Each structure stands twice: as C-alpha cells, then as structure tokens.
Amino acid sequence: MGTVVRRGYAPGDEKEFGEQAAELLHLAGKDLAYLLNQGYAIKGASAFVGNHYQLSERQRLALVRGISSEESIKKRKARELQNISAGSIVHIDGFNTIITLETALSGSVLLRCMDGTIRDLAGLRGTYRLIDKTDRAIRMIGETLEKYQAGKAVFYLDSPVSNSGRLKQRLLELLEGFEFETEAEIMHDVDTVLKRLDHVVTSDAIILDECGSWFNLNAVIIREKIGKYPFVDFPGVYTFC
C-alpha cells in the first residue's frame, strides 16, 4: 500500500464540479427534486433533467445520489439518531462507509446530499483494494465509536466484492485495541440484513428507507477529523426539512 491512490477521483472533476458548474448542478437539482415530489421515478426523471442540462454521466450520477423527494427525506430524518447510545451495537455497512472516508482523505468529490448523508462517486462495481488511506479511515471509525462509547461494532462486507477478506482482516487487526468489541461478517446480501436492523451506519438510500434507525457516522467523522471540506452541496435552498 505504498503507492498514493486518490479514491474516487476522475480527471474531469475540477471542471464538472467546480465553481462554474455549481449553478448548473443546482438548477438541475431543483428540477429533479420537483419531479420526484410529483411522483416521477428517479431513473426517468434524472435522464430527462440530465438531457435538458446536457450533463455528463458523472454529473447525472451525482444528481441521482444527491437528490431525494421530500417524503423520502422526512422518513429518513425521522429514524436518524443524533448520537450512539453508550454500550449499543452499531451495524456498519463496511464498504459503503470506508470507501467514502477513503474518498474524503483523497480530497476527491464528495456529495453532501439532501438527506444529510455524505456520498461519493467512487463507483467500484464489485472491485476493491486496500489503499494508502484505508488504515487511517478505519482508525477514524474506531476513534469516533470509542468517543461515543459504543459497546460493539459489526462490519458487514459484501462477499461478491474483491478483497473483502483482506479488509475484514485489517478491520479486526486495527480495531483490536479499542474499547469496544469488533466483528466483521462477509455475506452475499448486506443490504437485506441491514434493512432489518437498528443503529445502522450507511449512506445507502435503499437501506435508509427501511432500517429501524441509523447514525450519520461519516458526516461526524469528516466534520471532526478532517474539517472543512469542499462538498458538492445539495441541501441548500431545496432542503425540505
């Protein structure tokens, strides 16, 4: 892991998400939010808006991940935890959480979404490898969970994703010395399991729409351990809550 890797970086990001593109993205975001609130499906609505504003594929992906309907936001916010109860078991969507933190440590594009979550554009599509940012990301998770006095952290890793076994081993090694118990499970369908649980850590909208409760861990970690970050900011004037 000696090579420096920028997780989630694409050469055109400075242009596609820079200051000049911000106004265009905000206009497109408002239009997409409006269509979602009228009951249109995200796939068709995002295609329509993307075509209208002539957005790149990466900009369209940012809209899909950043924009939500008012109903979805309210439902997610109603189940959001403001802190982690001391001694509680925290269920962590492993790749989802760690990849976003690796992206933050890389200085790559991160979205601050309408539901308050932080999402990346890494798009690994089933491939993953540990990079020079992985250990620090894991330690930041450990330090924050310890601060909240979590009793146990269970990481759920998708078995179809490459190097899930190596990441499991690294999690157990680096978190061994913290004052909470750590487990790491490799399974085929992480989403289905997390949908049924409380104290979930993820930014995956599919899970957030169904889980019992969730904690916005990455937002806390980035704010407290990285500081001011140049997010592509989607809440803004069209946050409904």
C-alpha positions as CSV (number, residue, x, y, z in Angstrom):
1,M,0.0,0.0,0.0
2,G,2.9,2.3,-0.5
3,T,1.5,3.9,-3.7
4,V,-0.6,7.0,-3.2
5,V,-4.1,6.5,-4.5
6,R,-6.9,9.1,-4.9
7,R,-10.0,7.1,-4.2
8,G,-13.0,8.4,-6.2
9,Y,-11.0,10.9,-8.4
10,A,-11.7,11.4,-12.1
11,P,-9.6,13.8,-14.3
12,G,-12.6,15.9,-15.3
13,D,-13.9,16.6,-11.8
14,E,-12.5,20.0,-11.4
15,K,-14.5,21.1,-14.5
16,E,-17.6,19.1,-13.9
17,F,-17.9,20.0,-10.2
18,G,-16.1,23.3,-10.0
19,E,-17.5,26.8,-9.3
20,Q,-18.7,27.3,-12.8
21,A,-20.6,24.0,-12.8
22,A,-22.2,24.6,-9.4
23,E,-25.0,26.8,-10.6
24,L,-25.9,24.4,-13.4
25,L,-26.0,21.5,-11.0
26,H,-28.1,23.4,-8.5
27,L,-30.6,24.3,-11.2
28,A,-30.7,20.6,-12.3
29,G,-31.0,19.5,-8.7
30,K,-34.1,21.7,-8.2
31,D,-35.8,20.4,-11.3
32,L,-35.1,16.8,-10.3
33,A,-36.3,17.4,-6.8
34,Y,-39.5,18.9,-8.2
35,L,-40.1,15.9,-10.5
36,L,-39.5,13.4,-7.6
37,N,-42.0,15.3,-5.5
38,Q,-44.6,14.9,-8.3
39,G,-44.2,11.2,-8.1
40,Y,-41.8,10.6,-11.1
41,A,-39.4,7.7,-10.9
42,I,-35.7,8.7,-10.3
43,K,-34.5,6.9,-13.4
44,G,-36.7,8.6,-15.9
45,A,-36.6,12.0,-14.2
46,S,-32.8,12.1,-13.9
47,A,-32.5,11.1,-17.6
48,F,-34.9,13.9,-18.6
49,V,-33.1,16.5,-16.4
50,G,-29.6,15.3,-17.4
51,N,-30.5,15.6,-21.1
52,H,-32.1,19.0,-20.6
53,Y,-29.0,20.5,-19.0
54,Q,-26.6,18.4,-21.1
55,L,-24.9,16.9,-18.0
56,S,-22.1,14.4,-18.1
57,E,-22.6,10.9,-16.8
58,R,-20.7,11.7,-13.6
59,Q,-22.8,14.8,-13.0
60,R,-26.0,12.7,-13.6
61,L,-24.8,10.2,-11.1
62,A,-24.2,13.0,-8.6
63,L,-27.8,14.2,-9.0
64,V,-29.2,10.7,-8.5
65,R,-27.2,10.2,-5.3
66,G,-27.7,13.7,-4.0
67,I,-31.4,14.5,-4.6
68,S,-34.3,12.9,-2.8
69,S,-38.0,13.5,-2.6
70,E,-39.5,15.4,0.4
71,E,-41.3,12.3,1.5
72,S,-38.1,10.2,1.5
73,I,-36.1,12.9,3.4
74,K,-38.7,13.1,6.1
75,K,-38.9,9.4,6.6
76,R,-35.1,9.1,6.8
77,K,-34.8,12.0,9.2
78,A,-37.5,10.6,11.5
79,R,-35.3,7.5,12.0
80,E,-31.9,9.3,12.3
81,L,-30.1,9.0,15.6
82,Q,-28.4,12.1,17.0
83,N,-25.8,10.1,18.8
84,I,-24.8,6.5,19.5
85,S,-26.1,5.2,22.9
86,A,-23.4,4.0,25.2
87,G,-23.0,0.3,25.1
88,S,-25.0,-0.1,21.9
89,I,-24.3,-2.4,19.0
90,V,-23.5,-0.5,15.8
91,H,-24.1,-2.2,12.4
92,I,-21.8,-0.8,9.8
93,D,-22.1,-1.0,6.0
94,G,-18.4,-1.7,5.6
95,F,-17.5,-0.9,2.0
96,N,-20.0,2.0,1.9
97,T,-18.5,3.6,5.0
98,I,-14.8,3.0,4.4
99,I,-14.8,4.0,0.7
100,T,-16.5,7.3,1.5
101,L,-13.8,8.1,4.1
102,E,-11.0,7.0,1.7
103,T,-12.5,9.4,-0.8
104,A,-12.5,12.2,1.8
105,L,-8.9,11.5,2.7
106,S,-8.1,11.6,-1.0
107,G,-9.7,15.0,-1.5
108,S,-12.0,13.7,-4.2
109,V,-15.6,14.7,-4.9
110,L,-18.0,14.1,-2.1
111,L,-21.7,15.0,-2.1
112,R,-23.5,16.5,0.8
113,C,-26.9,15.2,0.0
114,M,-30.4,16.5,0.6
115,D,-31.0,13.8,3.3
116,G,-27.8,15.0,5.1
117,T,-25.7,12.0,4.2
118,I,-22.3,12.1,2.6
119,R,-22.0,10.1,-0.6
120,D,-19.1,9.5,-3.0
121,L,-18.8,8.8,-6.7
122,A,-16.2,6.1,-6.5
123,G,-18.3,3.5,-8.4
124,L,-16.1,0.5,-7.8
125,R,-18.5,-2.0,-9.4
126,G,-17.5,-5.0,-7.4
127,T,-13.8,-4.3,-7.3
128,Y,-11.9,-3.0,-4.3
129,R,-8.4,-3.0,-3.0
130,L,-6.9,-1.6,0.2
131,I,-5.1,1.7,-0.5
132,D,-2.8,4.0,1.5
133,K,-5.9,5.8,3.0
134,T,-7.6,2.6,4.3
135,D,-5.8,2.2,7.7
136,R,-6.5,5.9,8.6
137,A,-10.1,5.5,7.6
138,I,-10.5,2.5,9.8
139,R,-8.8,4.2,12.8
140,M,-11.0,7.3,12.4
141,I,-14.1,5.0,12.7
142,G,-12.6,3.3,15.8
143,E,-11.8,6.6,17.4
144,T,-15.3,8.0,16.8
145,L,-17.1,4.9,18.0
146,E,-14.9,4.9,21.1
147,K,-15.8,8.5,21.8
148,Y,-19.5,7.6,21.7
149,Q,-18.8,4.6,24.0
150,A,-20.2,2.0,21.5
151,G,-20.3,-1.5,23.0
152,K,-19.8,-3.3,19.8
153,A,-19.2,-2.6,16.1
154,V,-20.3,-5.2,13.5
155,F,-19.0,-4.6,9.9
156,Y,-20.9,-6.1,7.1
157,L,-18.8,-6.7,3.9
158,D,-20.2,-7.9,0.5
159,S,-18.7,-11.2,-0.5
160,P,-19.0,-10.5,-4.2
161,V,-16.6,-7.5,-3.8
162,S,-13.0,-8.4,-4.3
163,N,-10.6,-8.3,-1.3
164,S,-13.5,-8.4,1.2
165,G,-11.4,-11.0,3.2
166,R,-8.4,-8.7,3.3
167,L,-10.5,-5.8,4.5
168,K,-12.1,-8.0,7.2
169,Q,-8.6,-9.0,8.5
170,R,-7.5,-5.4,8.5
171,L,-10.5,-4.2,10.4
172,L,-10.0,-6.8,13.1
173,E,-6.3,-6.0,13.4
174,L,-6.6,-2.2,13.6
175,L,-9.6,-2.1,15.9
176,E,-8.4,-4.8,18.3
177,G,-7.1,-2.2,20.8
178,F,-10.2,-0.1,21.1
179,E,-12.6,-0.2,24.0
180,F,-15.4,-1.9,22.0
181,E,-15.9,-5.3,20.6
182,T,-15.4,-5.7,16.8
183,E,-16.9,-8.3,14.4
184,A,-16.7,-8.4,10.6
185,E,-19.1,-10.5,8.6
186,I,-18.7,-11.4,4.9
187,M,-22.0,-12.1,3.3
188,H,-23.7,-12.1,-0.1
189,D,-26.6,-9.6,0.5
190,V,-25.6,-7.0,3.1
191,D,-28.5,-4.6,2.2
192,T,-31.1,-7.2,3.1
193,V,-29.6,-7.7,6.5
194,L,-29.1,-4.1,7.4
195,K,-32.6,-3.2,6.4
196,R,-33.9,-5.2,9.4
197,L,-31.5,-3.6,12.0
198,D,-31.2,-0.6,14.3
199,H,-28.1,1.6,14.9
200,V,-27.1,1.2,11.2
201,V,-24.3,3.2,9.6
202,T,-24.6,3.7,5.9
203,S,-25.5,6.2,3.2
204,D,-27.2,3.7,1.0
205,A,-30.7,5.1,0.4
206,I,-32.2,1.6,-0.1
207,I,-31.1,0.7,3.5
208,L,-32.0,4.1,5.0
209,D,-35.6,3.8,3.7
210,E,-36.2,0.6,5.6
211,C,-33.8,0.2,8.6
212,G,-35.1,0.8,12.1
213,S,-32.6,3.6,12.9
214,W,-29.4,5.0,11.6
215,F,-26.5,7.2,12.5
216,N,-24.7,9.6,10.2
217,L,-21.2,8.5,11.2
218,N,-19.3,9.7,8.1
219,A,-20.7,13.2,8.4
220,V,-19.4,13.3,12.0
221,I,-16.0,11.9,11.2
222,I,-15.4,14.3,8.3
223,R,-16.5,17.3,10.4
224,E,-14.5,16.4,13.4
225,K,-11.4,14.8,12.0
226,I,-10.9,16.3,8.5
227,G,-12.6,19.7,9.0
228,K,-14.0,22.0,6.3
229,Y,-14.5,20.0,3.1
230,P,-15.3,21.3,-0.4
231,F,-18.5,19.3,-0.7
232,V,-20.7,19.3,-3.8
233,D,-23.5,20.7,-1.7
234,F,-27.1,19.5,-2.5
235,P,-29.1,20.6,0.6
236,G,-29.0,24.3,0.1
237,V,-32.3,26.1,-0.8
238,Y,-34.2,22.9,-1.7
239,T,-33.9,21.1,1.6
240,F,-37.4,20.4,2.8
241,C,-36.8,19.6,6.5
